[in-house]
Amino acid sequence: MPLRCGAFTFLWIALGLSLSAPTQEVSAGRIFMYMNVGSKSHWFTWRPLAVALANKGHHLTIVSPFPDQFLGNHSHVDFIVTGHDLAHDQFSKDVFAQAFSPTQFQRIEAMLVQAQNNTFHNPRFQRLLNNQTHFDVAFISPDSIDVGFYAALKLFHAPIIYYHSATRLAIVDKVVGNPIEPAFVPNTMSSFSQKMDFWQRLQNTVGVTAITNIFGYRILGLLSHHLRDLLHLDQTPDLWSMAHEGNFAFYNGHPLFDGVRPTNPNTQFIGGIHTRPAKPLTGLLRNWVDESRQGVVYVSFGSVLNTSIMPEKTRDLFLRVFAQLNLRVIWKWETGQIANVSDNVLLCQWCPQQDLLGHRNVKLFLSHGGLLGTQESLYHNKPMLFLPAFADQFMNAKRAQELGYGQTLHWETLTEKDLLSAIERMLKVPKYKANALKYGAIFRDQPIQPIDKAVYWTEFIMRHKGAPHLQVAHTHLNWFQKNLVDVYVFLVLSFIVIVSVLVKASSYLYQYLLKPIMCSLSQMNKVKLS
């Protein structure tokens, strides 16, 4: 009896506490989500949060280059399709031709201006501007600090959350006040690890500084002048200065991919927000994978790197290597069938990637190393063979190689022998699978699911009107104030003045006090001796 009474007492206490505890619910809010430039894979990190917020009753206005059937028909979502899909750009041709040059940078500038122009002239976006609806929070992609960002901040009066689909970005770190540490935090575009030698630290420092300033002053300066013309403003808005008014940042990052870096409370990591358990395969794919006794290699180069325009020479290299394997290959190929495909290769225009990676018979993922695919592969315990092409892919490949679940090849030096050898090695050497299992378990072991974390902090920002108490003060300091240059100059000058005064005073004392005394004493000694 005492035990039963104690149990009932505990239940009543627990019930009372749960009923009396203050609720953390937030009433249905208005949320603006703006991704004006990006790839389909970038959208895949936004979509889970958009769906979760809409299903909780929040009203969303979404601007994206990618139509979404579910969200487009959701009663709580106003979906505006506009902007620029990176897959329609020149990136794929440049990668396969190794043709990166200053002209590519100019194309990026032109692309961003065109994307801003397209969005501004979209009739539905025009109505949104004219209505100047108030929003409780706005999500802004860091590469979309343009007319949509300006509207969110100045017309909609919304707190800003920068939502980056990849790992930490120095540009975003700077505007939200996170420490930028080039001594041990590598530039996202590099292949450096966190343990850099002198020359790597030098390159990293120059690279981070250059990219941040080029983006802030050149690219955003260009967009600012274009924005003034679009809105017929009297003065040119300073988008770079305005960017520092952002309240918060969400990164699709995790220490396994980013390393350990100093971070302020106004930055949250939601790495793996798009990952999920695998669903059963269906149809031809199911039969193809289930019947593969030796296993399957899955090959995909993402949504930006369009393999259908791959040079014939490179394509044939892959096909010859795949034909020599004693296991099956599934290759994401955007334009359907091609000639000279061996019987062990299946081409698919679209693949349920996570369902494939989660299948027990898939043994290896051959990829360009985009962060989303890398996270999905590790989530499902699959080793990776990388062929990085641009952006953060080199860093992702480097990190996977350091942790022992990946190996890297390079497009410019790719040979049939190297590709075949790398695939066979990764299939035969146990450490790759063992490390994928080890770090996959770490990646999945999170105290709160990334999607729940993102929803919580979104509603936190809404509840607390932008949470200004979490904003970092030094984002509004000049560079010399933030880095204490003025303080150091003052201290050095003060030291110089004090030393100068002491030297001058010592000289004065010696000249007019000590020297006469010493001369008098010397003469007195001479008199005594004589």
Steps between C-alpha positions, in 0.01 A plus 500: 500500500764764581659436161170541316413815694842641422455428132158668489638798694781535247251488211283773656805721563621449142153581364477811715839622388419441134174696527654786695815532286507809278431418135748588231251499214490791260186608318493455124747746355586639159830372361688618191743251339722641226742294290541690176806310372599140554491141391227242550713337770510831690121506495493151651638644827236775505206278419487291823487816713239660274280190521540474879413868555202487264368186670521683836261762366742779409432699183793487259589713201776321308708637214702227327610396151356154562127424489379263768174313451430437868585848626351665193162347584525544878232727644756682719756564225527769234764367259665739252717328239774732376875554525781294347571127494876441500452182294412724204831680525845437355643314800480148353678594179771685692565205730533244223714736291707616802426849369477704819613858435423863591220492244318250719502753784347755264231248406417452868456875541279516191300200624429665838392825335275309259349298786421822690348650187285192432369491855425871515293487180305191604134619531437306820818636658392849394172456687696383803713817489199725457310343790801533734365220716656463844687173557603359836824357363680476165736229379758630253749295301845666524531511122164679476578827681316707242153643447335226709735560792446877472123448502515267801706744703365841396146434374388190690692593819588138567783360712752333269623140520773415251435145383805342339460161335867416550763531772613821666568794274740779600267757343211398726728457801615858453154657483356306796813548712658155514879501543688452173813300578706440183780352711303177542165544319554429128334695223192310381631505143835342592611143561693589817449319828491678835867412550669740256866578453629857460441527125151353528414744779630782282291387202200444724522846656531669161221284355251562781571873500477526121176303465330690783594840362427413137154378597430786739627793300507394136209257456264657754611843378398404148165365622449815710531727195269276299250498789499881512403507132229237545337672798569857375665590831663838557806343660679173435424253781805339659409131498829403669434728798138388511612136503653563844149556634427128468398339828581133466660230284408139427779287352455156352817407685633253755845463665562185295495712185599844633741413776476680835469878464415788737133593470266750665151412632334672201625220274347154494611188313230287340726265305308210351162674510414326173619151597251226580478120529488321166169391350463170311593523133234424241479370144809451287734659754389259770560196280831634373638563848346200679633256239855635509691234693834683489351838578440834328704815441279809487626789284361853508657841447214704643251747362743765372767287333303378199665177386300489178735766356807310614759473219474172312857409594425532873168319468664206322767485771229447763320242287819299442575496873144401595509215247802351680328485840350176626210685661219720374504876448214750518591827329288814520496616137269789417414425135405134498685232306845521339694260281756240609356442847593160643239268646608571857421874472156653552442864403228700674394858440394538861596275789351477852844567641438445870304182434788367291766601751299336776480166318727227638626403152635846412870485588648828375391851400697664217424871516618857442491555877214742547424544868146361482603179329798467734273534802251251356775248426640523853151489651450166320853372583632497143865568403559759228729548202523871421551689174463858630433776250441836672395689815509302827538162331879498539471564873233230538723252319801596710306457823366157397850389409632616839227306681572191291168440325591668170757521225552778243577511128520808278332574169808652338717193565233228483607178327332167446763324709467739796121486504486120483771466765326743737163325470651155555707621795201657674296185452773270632664696785285462815598833660281706267181319596604484866557875515174569316320297767691675780442857385151427372404404856651826630317705236164346590561529875353846566305607811230657285418433138621779266150572372364538855794724588435722198129530580573583864746779421274641228216531749742629763593789268130564438410490869777738600473745209833418342674412829713816507656379825691240294640747248872565521596862563819500296317458167450877510862583584752614241767247414762691696269521803410130486866398471604753768732673255416838655568361849832346395603822324411697813697261722803507269491878472453530876798271555709706257396825672572362847839364394579829323404698811709273721798523266461877478459531877800276561706704258386821668582366848837381385584823316388747764518309828716189498769628266574821704510297821735245344724780369509664847588172667770435243660841562483451877683169464768666291547770767536240772754304300706810431 
